[in-house]
Amino acid sequence: MSALGPREVEPDAWSEWAREAVRLLAGRPLYTGSALALLMVLLYAVHLVEWLPVRRFAMLLCVTLGLMVFVRLAWFVDHARRPRPTQLMPVNGDLLLAVGCAAAAMALHGALIAMTDPLVDGFRTFVEQAGLWQPVRGDGLPAEPPLRQTLLGPILVPGVLFGAALLGILLMLLAFGQWFILPMMVLHQPPLPPAMAMSARAYPLNPVPVMGLTGLLMIAVAALVVTAGWAFIILLPFCGALLYVSYRDVFLGDEADAPEVVEDEAEDTARS
């Protein structure tokens, strides 16, 4: 692995990570907006899938791949390079890791279903009390499910589901000591077992910054609740950049220790 091992950073490093993530995203607004627009189209297509397990898995998969895209974009902006669209696309290794993350999140959801079901019931109660949906129509016939309702289906429910998928992936990674695994794999492609061990080793060295990341995710939860999930549009690119910046600080140290140039960029440099 060409990256450095984990190192101890300042206790308030997490706040600088947040500011730096915003700065990197602002450095390439066109790329950020274009990538986000394409991802939203893909997610909305997944949202239309009827079979719930397939829809849930595909949504988690797309969110994880989206985080990887924004990790790559943050790397290019940080190195003052203009990426080609193909250089932002996930590669085969990214896809395999994303499949693993989605499967783990699905398994974790199954294990915690007793905790998540009350959230679903609470959302259903909220939309009923708000007059947005009733299980029985005025003529006594069963109403169409919420996903087919004019307001709920295309507007309210997708935001909640997209936001829940994003937070589910991020909280799972943070809780199991794997916050740094996505940028590490995207930028360096090390073998997975030692990469997971290295990611976990960073936690004991940096307990306060890790707690700061937890606080940022709690703020994200509040933002998603207030916006019915649609803060997702801002949080997805921000969290991808945050993953990169925190990994750069903890594992790469000084700018001289930055990641190696990706393969396509190295070939372009050689040709020039």
N, C-alpha and C positions, 0 to 999 in steps of 0.2 A: 504494500500500500504506500503510495507516494505522499499521502498526507501525514502530518505529524500526529503524535499521540495527543490525548487530551491534556490540557494545561489549566491551571487555576487562573480565573479572570477576576476582575473587580466585582465586589458584591452588587453594585448598581449597574453592571454591564447590561442587564436585561432592558433597562430604559433606553440605553444607547442603541441596542439592537432594534428596538421599535422605531426610533427616529431614523436610523440608517436604512431600514426596510422601506420606509416612506420615501426617502430620498432616492433610492435606487429605482423604485417604481415610477417616480416622477421624471426620471432621466430618459425613459423611453415610453411616453404615454401612448403613442400609436401602437407599438407592439403589445403593450399591456392591454389596451382596449380591444385590439383585434383578437388576441389569444382568448380573452375572456368572452368575447362575443361568440367565437366558434365553440368554446366549451359550453356556453349556455344553450346553444342550438342542440349540441349533442346531448346534454342533460335533459333538455325538454323532450327530445325524441325518446330517451330512455323512460321518462316519466309517463309516456303514453303506453308503455308495455303493460299488458293486462295481468300477467302472472306475477304476483307479489314477490316471491323469492328471487326471480330473475331480475325484476325491476330494482329491488333493493341491492342485490349484488352488483349489478351494472352501475348503479349510481355511486356506490362506494368505490368501484374501480375507476370510474371517470373522475371522481374528485381526487383520488390519489394521483392519477396521471396528471391532472391539472396542477397539483402542487409541484410535481416534478418539472413541468413546463416552466413554471414561474421561478423555480430554483435555477434552472438554466438561464432564463432571461436575466435574473439578478446577477449571475456570474458574468454574463456578457457586458452588462451595464457597468459593473464594478471594474471591469478591465477596459472600459472605453472602447468596446468593439461592437460593430453593427452585425447582428446575426442574420443569417439567412433563415427563412421560415423552417426549412428542413432541419436546421441545427437545433431548433427548439423542440422538435418532435421526440417523444420517448423512443428508446431503442428496445431491443428484445429483453435485455436484462431488466429494464425499467418495468416492462409489462409483467414479467414474472414476479417481481417484487410487489407490484400493485395488486396482482392476483392474490398473492399471499396476504397482503394487508387487508384486502376486502374479505377474504375468507376468514381471517382472524377476527375481524370486526363482526362478521355474521355470527361466528361461533360465540363471541362474547355477548352479543345481543341475545342469543338463545339462552345463554347461562343467566343473563340478567333480565329475562323477560318479565319476571314478577315485578321488577322495578320500572320497566319501560311501559308496560301495559297501562298503569295508572296515568302516565303522561298522555297516551293515546286517548284514553277515556276522558281525560280532562279537556283535551282539545275538542273532542266530539261534543262534550257538554257546552263548551264555550261557543261553538258555532251554532248550536241549537238555541242557547239562551240569547245570542245576538240576533237571532232571526235569519241567519244565513242559510240554514238547512234544517229540515225536519224529516224524520224517518218516514212519516206518512203524509201524503198529499192531502189537500182539502177534500178531495172526493173519496178519501178512504183507502186509496191504492198506495202501495209502497213507493216511496220516492226513489229517484235515481241515486246511486251512490255519490258521495261528495266529489269524487274525481270527475264526474260528468256534469257537475253543476257549473253554470256559467261563470259565477264568481269564484267559487272554491277551486274548481278543477284547474283552470289555467293560471290563476293568480295567487290565491292564498295557500293552498296545499303545496304546490311546488316549492315555494320559498321555505316552508317549514321542513320539507323533506331534504332539500339541498343543504340547508343550514345544519340539520341534524347529521347528515352524512359527513360534512366537513368536520364538525366538532367531534363526532364519533371517532374518526380516524386520528385526529390530533390528540384527543384525550387518551386514546388507547396507546399511541406512541409514547406520549409523555409518561403515562402511568407505568409502562413496562420498560422504561429505561431506553427507549429507542427513538428519542426525539431527533437525534443526529443521523439516523440511518438513511433517510431519503437523500439528503444532500451528499452524504458520503458515497452512496452507491451511484448516484447520478454523475458526480464529478470524478470519481476515482475507480469505480467498478471493482472493488476488492472482493475477495471471497466473502460470502455472507456470514458464516459463523464468527470469524474474527472481527468483522465489522460490527456485529451485534455486541460482541464483548467489549470492543473499544467504546461504543456508544454508551453502554452501561457504566463504564469506568469513569466517564466524565461527570456523572451525577455526584459521587462523594466528594469530588474536588470542588464542585460549584453548587452547594446546596441553596445558597441565597438566590443566584440567578435562575435556578430551576424553579424556585418558589415564585420568582418574578414572572416567569413564563406561565406558571399556573394562574397567577393573578390576571395576566393578559387574556388567557382563555376564559376566565370567569367574566371579564368585561365583554368578551365576544359573545358569551351566552346571553348576557343582559341585552346586548345590541340586537341579537337575533330575536329575542322575545319581543322587544319593543317594535321591531320592524316586521314582525310575522315571518322572519327568516330571510328577508331580502337584503339584510346587511351582508349576506353571503357574497354579493357581487363585489363588495369592497374587501371583505375578509379573505377571500380565496387568494387573490394575488398578494395581499399583505402577508398572509401566513407563509406562502411560498418564499417570499423574500426574507421573512423572519427566520425561516429554517436555514436559509443560506447564510445570512449574516451571523447567526449564533454559531453555526458550524465553523465558519471562517475564523471567528474570534477564538473559539475553544480549541479547534484542531489545527488551524493553519498558522496562527500566530501572526507574524509580521507579513507585510505585503510581499516580501521576497520569497516567502514560503507559500505563495498562492498556488492554486491547482494547476496542473499541467494543461497546456492548450489542448482543446478537444481535437480529435483526429482530423476533421474536415478543415479546421482553422489552421492546423499545422501544415496540412498539404497546401493550402492557399499561400501560406508564408513561404514555403519552400519554392513554389512556382515563381513567386515574385522575386 
